[in-house]
Amino acid sequence: MATIHEHEPPYSVGYLIGSLATASINRKLAGALVALAPPELEMREIPIGNLPLYSYDYDADYPQVGLDFKAAIASVDAVLFVTPEYNRSIPGALKNAIDWASRPWGDNSFTHKPSAVIGGSIGAIGTAVAQQHLRSVLSFCNSPQMNAPEAYLQITPGLIAEDGSITNDGTTQFLTEWMHDFYEFITRVLTVVPRS
């Protein structure tokens, strides 16, 4: 029997940026999404760049950096992945971060945590293949995903201004609606699967 979720908005959303590059177009996209998010969502970045490469050798004595990362995931209501596509898949740094959050075995920080995936690229397919790989990983991690609408963005020169605003009205409307859809998805998931 479904339990009514007693917590009301705003919901906290931790966003992970798949690229470590300082000039990353996906970092710029993430900034635009934060600006376009509805007031019911509190957005905060969860950095992934300081995590060492995961090995199960760490499981017996998890390092503080790993514990802190898992705590950051645990502290939010939902997770947003903003990722580029590297060699038709997700960046190694992002996969590494997911591995840290999902371990040690039996202590998966993504379990029942609603998530959404978006990404931008200069290429025409706009991270579509990387997103499919990421969705497969998140399915194994038992994270309920917003499957539609999908968002594969081709980032053309000037689409995202220096101040982080989107310069195309149609793209602005699409991303505003996409973020609102994510809010509604989070609400549905947390109503049926309340946070412990």
GIZI-V830366 format. One record per residue. N is the residue number from 0. PHI is phi as a letter, one per 20 degrees, with the letter a starting at -180 (none if undefined). D_LAST is the distance of its C-alpha to the last C-alpha in Angstrom with 1 decimal. Layout:
[[N | PHI | D_LAST] [N | PHI | D_LAST]]
This chain:
[[0 | none | 15.7] [1 | f | 13.7] [2 | d | 11.4] [3 | f | 12.3] [4 | f | 10.1] [5 | e | 11.2] [6 | f | 11.1] [7 | d | 14.6] [8 | g | 16.3] [9 | f | 17.2] [10 | e | 14.7] [11 | e | 15.0] [12 | c | 16.6] [13 | e | 17.6] [14 | d | 20.8] [15 | d | 22.5] [16 | d | 26.3] [17 | f | 27.9] [18 | e | 31.2] [19 | e | 32.0] [20 | f | 35.3] [21 | f | 35.9] [22 | e | 37.7] [23 | g | 35.2] [24 | f | 35.5] [25 | f | 31.8] [26 | f | 31.1] [27 | f | 33.3] [28 | f | 31.5] [29 | g | 28.2] [30 | f | 29.8] [31 | f | 31.2] [32 | f | 27.8] [33 | f | 26.4] [34 | f | 29.4] [35 | e | 29.0] [36 | f | 25.3] [37 | f | 24.8] [38 | f | 23.9] [39 | f | 20.5] [40 | d | 19.5] [41 | e | 19.5] [42 | e | 20.8] [43 | b | 20.9] [44 | f | 22.4] [45 | d | 20.9] [46 | f | 24.2] [47 | c | 24.9] [48 | f | 28.5] [49 | e | 28.3] [50 | e | 26.6] [51 | f | 29.2] [52 | f | 29.7] [53 | f | 27.0] [54 | b | 28.3] [55 | f | 26.8] [56 | g | 29.1] [57 | f | 26.4] [58 | f | 23.7] [59 | f | 25.1] [60 | b | 25.0] [61 | f | 22.8] [62 | f | 24.7] [63 | g | 23.3] [64 | f | 23.7] [65 | f | 21.3] [66 | f | 18.7] [67 | f | 19.1] [68 | f | 18.8] [69 | f | 15.6] [70 | f | 14.2] [71 | f | 15.5] [72 | f | 13.8] [73 | f | 10.4] [74 | f | 11.3] [75 | d | 12.1] [76 | e | 10.8] [77 | b | 13.5] [78 | c | 16.4] [79 | d | 20.1] [80 | d | 22.7] [81 | d | 26.2] [82 | c | 28.5] [83 | f | 32.2] [84 | d | 33.8] [85 | d | 35.6] [86 | l | 38.0] [87 | m | 36.3] [88 | b | 32.8] [89 | e | 30.1] [90 | f | 31.1] [91 | g | 30.8] [92 | f | 28.9] [93 | f | 26.1] [94 | f | 25.9] [95 | g | 26.0] [96 | f | 23.0] [97 | f | 21.0] [98 | f | 22.2] [99 | f | 21.1] [100 | f | 17.5] [101 | e | 17.3] [102 | c | 18.8] [103 | f | 19.4] [104 | g | 19.1] [105 | n | 15.9] [106 | c | 14.0] [107 | e | 13.8] [108 | f | 12.2] [109 | e | 12.9] [110 | g | 11.1] [111 | m | 10.0] [112 | e | 10.9] [113 | f | 13.7] [114 | b | 17.0] [115 | b | 20.6] [116 | c | 23.8] [117 | b | 27.0] [118 | a | 30.1] [119 | c | 33.6] [120 | b | 36.8] [121 | f | 40.5] [122 | e | 41.0] [123 | f | 41.3] [124 | e | 38.4] [125 | l | 36.0] [126 | m | 33.5] [127 | g | 33.2] [128 | f | 33.5] [129 | g | 31.1] [130 | f | 28.5] [131 | f | 29.0] [132 | f | 28.6] [133 | f | 25.4] [134 | f | 24.0] [135 | f | 24.9] [136 | f | 23.1] [137 | f | 19.9] [138 | f | 20.2] [139 | f | 20.4] [140 | f | 17.3] [141 | m | 15.4] [142 | e | 14.9] [143 | f | 15.6] [144 | d | 18.8] [145 | f | 20.9] [146 | e | 24.0] [147 | b | 26.4] [148 | f | 28.1] [149 | e | 29.0] [150 | b | 30.3] [151 | d | 33.0] [152 | d | 34.9] [153 | e | 38.4] [154 | e | 38.7] [155 | e | 42.4] [156 | g | 44.2] [157 | n | 43.5] [158 | f | 40.6] [159 | d | 38.3] [160 | f | 40.4] [161 | g | 40.5] [162 | e | 38.4] [163 | n | 35.6] [164 | e | 36.5] [165 | e | 37.2] [166 | e | 40.9] [167 | d | 40.9] [168 | f | 40.1] [169 | f | 39.0] [170 | f | 36.6] [171 | g | 35.2] [172 | f | 34.7] [173 | f | 33.1] [174 | f | 30.6] [175 | f | 29.8] [176 | f | 29.2] [177 | f | 27.1] [178 | f | 24.8] [179 | f | 24.5] [180 | f | 23.8] [181 | f | 20.9] [182 | g | 19.5] [183 | f | 20.0] [184 | f | 18.4] [185 | g | 15.2] [186 | f | 15.3] [187 | f | 15.9] [188 | f | 13.1] [189 | f | 10.4] [190 | f | 12.2] [191 | e | 12.1] [192 | c | 8.8] [193 | f | 6.3] [194 | f | 3.8] [195 | f | 0.0]]
